[in-house]
Amino acid sequence: MVLNAGGMGGRDPAAMTRDGVTSIFAVNVLGHAVLVDELLERQLLTSTVLYAGSEAARGIPKMGIAPPVLHTSSVEEFASIADGSKFTPKSDPLIIYANVKLTAVLWMASMARQHPHIRFVTMSPGGTTGTNGMDDLPFLKKLFFKHVGGVLMPLFGMMHGLETGAKRYVDGLTNPKYESGRFYASNVGSPTGPVVDQTTIANDLDNATFQDNARQAVLKFA
């Protein structure tokens, strides 16, 4: 199963859902978590769950996306990402998105340890042209990422085509070299090129306590 719903959370990503989380968190994390738990309870998942991650979860400085900053990585801090209280109305939407995607990465890693008979692989498609993922950004950011950047960034090796991004998903699903509980994305410096295990870049991604805290925070709203 590919968990590929996502994006910037619609016209009002900070809007609260009836579950007490923001729209951007509901679309990128909570909806997936509820679906996966229901399918596991019914024994309808028997092989691989692949989550469509994002390079933003570790930051893409060359594209103006700073790495998420976590102060405690506690259940409470992850819950504050879920309900939006970690942020202000002036927070950069891409920073919020990065924190949300990081929470999902850690949730997936925790699920891998909770259910060792299932592969839980997080795979970033990388910087991919021709998608609708940035459609809900403020106008100037949308103009840059979707139109101006969509033309210029491939020339500088900062984006690749849909086929390349989609192939990463296929490889994550079918190639056993991509291990359960891991987050695979491009190497530091560019959101394109060969994928690498992101725990070799950011040690905190391999912290079991942080992973379980993220999962517990998600469960508070599920």
C-alpha positions in Angstrom: 0.0 0.0 0.0 1.2 3.5 -0.9 0.3 6.3 1.4 0.5 9.1 -1.1 -2.2 11.6 0.0 -0.5 14.8 1.1 0.2 18.3 0.0 0.0 21.6 1.8 -3.4 21.1 3.5 -5.7 23.0 1.2 -6.6 26.7 1.2 -6.5 26.8 5.0 -3.9 24.4 6.2 -4.2 25.6 9.8 -8.0 25.0 9.9 -8.9 22.5 12.7 -10.5 19.2 11.9 -13.1 17.6 14.2 -10.3 15.3 15.5 -8.4 18.4 16.9 -5.5 18.5 14.3 -4.8 20.9 11.5 -5.9 20.1 8.0 -2.3 19.8 6.9 -1.6 17.2 9.6 -4.8 15.3 8.9 -4.0 15.0 5.2 -0.3 14.1 5.6 -0.4 12.0 8.8 -3.5 11.3 10.8 -5.6 9.9 7.9 -2.8 7.5 7.0 -2.4 6.4 10.6 -6.1 5.7 11.0 -6.3 3.7 7.7 -3.2 1.7 8.5 -4.4 0.8 12.0 -7.8 -0.3 10.7 -6.3 -2.5 8.0 -3.8 -4.1 10.4 -6.7 -4.8 12.8 -8.5 -6.6 10.0 -5.3 -8.4 8.9 -5.6 -6.8 5.5 -1.9 -5.7 5.3 0.5 -8.5 4.8 3.5 -7.1 2.9 4.6 -3.5 2.6 3.4 0.0 3.6 5.2 2.8 1.7 4.8 6.4 2.9 5.4 9.2 0.5 7.9 11.2 2.5 9.5 14.5 1.7 13.1 15.9 1.6 11.6 18.7 3.6 11.6 16.5 6.7 15.4 16.9 6.9 15.5 20.4 5.3 16.4 21.5 1.8 18.5 24.7 2.3 19.1 25.2 -1.4 15.4 25.5 -1.9 14.9 27.7 1.1 13.5 25.0 3.4 15.2 25.0 6.8 15.5 21.7 8.8 12.7 21.3 11.3 13.8 22.3 14.8 12.6 20.1 17.7 13.4 21.1 21.2 12.4 18.0 23.2 11.0 15.5 20.6 8.5 14.7 23.4 4.9 13.4 22.9 3.8 16.9 23.8 6.0 18.6 21.2 4.7 16.2 18.4 1.2 16.8 19.6 1.8 20.6 19.2 2.8 19.9 15.6 -0.4 18.0 15.1 -2.7 20.6 16.6 -0.7 23.5 15.2 0.1 25.1 18.6 3.8 24.9 17.8 3.4 27.5 15.1 2.1 31.1 14.7 -0.1 32.6 12.0 3.2 34.0 10.5 5.0 30.7 10.4 6.3 29.7 7.0 4.0 27.1 5.5 7.0 25.1 4.3 8.4 24.9 7.8 5.1 23.6 9.1 5.0 21.1 6.2 8.5 20.0 7.1 7.6 19.4 10.8 4.5 17.4 9.7 6.4 15.2 7.3 9.1 14.6 10.0 6.5 13.5 12.4 5.2 11.0 9.8 8.8 9.7 9.2 9.2 8.9 12.9 5.7 7.4 13.1 6.5 5.0 10.3 9.7 4.0 12.0 7.9 3.3 15.2 5.2 1.3 13.3 8.0 -0.8 11.8 9.1 -1.9 15.3 5.6 -2.5 16.5 4.7 -4.7 13.5 8.0 -6.5 12.4 6.1 -8.8 10.0 5.2 -5.7 7.8 7.7 -3.5 5.9 7.2 0.2 6.7 9.3 2.2 4.2 9.3 5.9 3.9 10.5 7.1 0.4 10.7 10.6 -0.8 10.0 11.1 -4.5 12.5 13.9 -4.4 12.1 17.2 -6.2 9.6 16.2 -8.8 8.1 18.4 -11.6 4.5 18.2 -12.8 2.8 17.5 -9.4 0.0 19.4 -7.6 1.7 19.2 -4.2 2.5 22.9 -4.0 -0.8 24.2 -5.4 -2.0 25.5 -2.1 1.1 27.5 -1.2 0.8 31.3 -1.1 0.9 32.8 -4.6 4.6 33.9 -4.8 5.8 30.6 -3.4 3.5 28.6 -5.7 4.7 30.7 -8.6 8.3 29.9 -7.8 8.1 26.2 -7.0 5.5 25.2 -9.6 6.2 27.5 -12.5 9.6 29.4 -12.4 11.3 26.7 -10.4 9.7 24.0 -12.4 11.5 25.3 -15.4 14.8 26.4 -13.9 15.4 23.9 -11.1 15.7 20.9 -13.4 18.4 22.7 -15.3 20.4 22.9 -12.1 19.7 19.3 -11.1 17.3 20.4 -8.3 14.2 18.6 -9.8 13.5 15.5 -11.9 10.6 14.2 -13.9 7.5 12.3 -12.7 8.8 9.0 -14.0 11.9 9.3 -11.8 9.9 10.3 -8.7 7.4 7.5 -9.3 10.2 4.9 -9.8 11.4 5.6 -6.3 8.0 4.4 -4.9 8.2 1.3 -7.1 11.7 0.5 -5.9 10.7 1.1 -2.2 7.8 -1.3 -2.6 9.6 -4.1 -4.5 13.3 -3.9 -3.7 14.2 -5.6 -0.3 17.3 -3.5 0.0 15.1 -0.7 1.3 14.7 -1.8 4.9 11.7 -1.4 7.1 11.6 1.5 9.4 14.0 3.6 7.3 13.5 6.9 5.5 15.1 7.1 2.1 15.6 10.4 0.2 18.3 12.2 -1.8 21.7 12.9 -0.3 22.5 16.2 1.4 22.7 19.2 -1.0 20.1 18.3 -3.6 16.6 16.8 -3.7 17.6 14.6 -6.7 20.1 11.8 -7.4 20.5 8.4 -5.7 18.5 7.8 -2.5 20.3 7.1 0.8 19.2 6.1 4.3 18.5 9.4 6.0 19.7 8.1 9.4 23.2 8.4 8.0 22.5 12.2 7.7 20.3 12.9 10.7 21.0 10.7 13.8 17.8 11.7 15.5 15.8 9.8 12.9 17.1 6.6 14.4 16.1 7.4 18.0 13.5 4.9 19.1 12.2 7.1 21.9 11.6 10.0 19.5 9.9 7.6 17.1 7.6 6.2 19.7 6.8 9.7 21.0 5.7 10.7 17.5 3.5 7.6 17.3 2.0 8.2 20.7 1.2 11.8 19.7 -0.6 10.6 16.6 -2.6 8.1 18.7 -3.9 10.9 20.9 -5.9 12.2 18.0 -6.8 8.9 16.2 
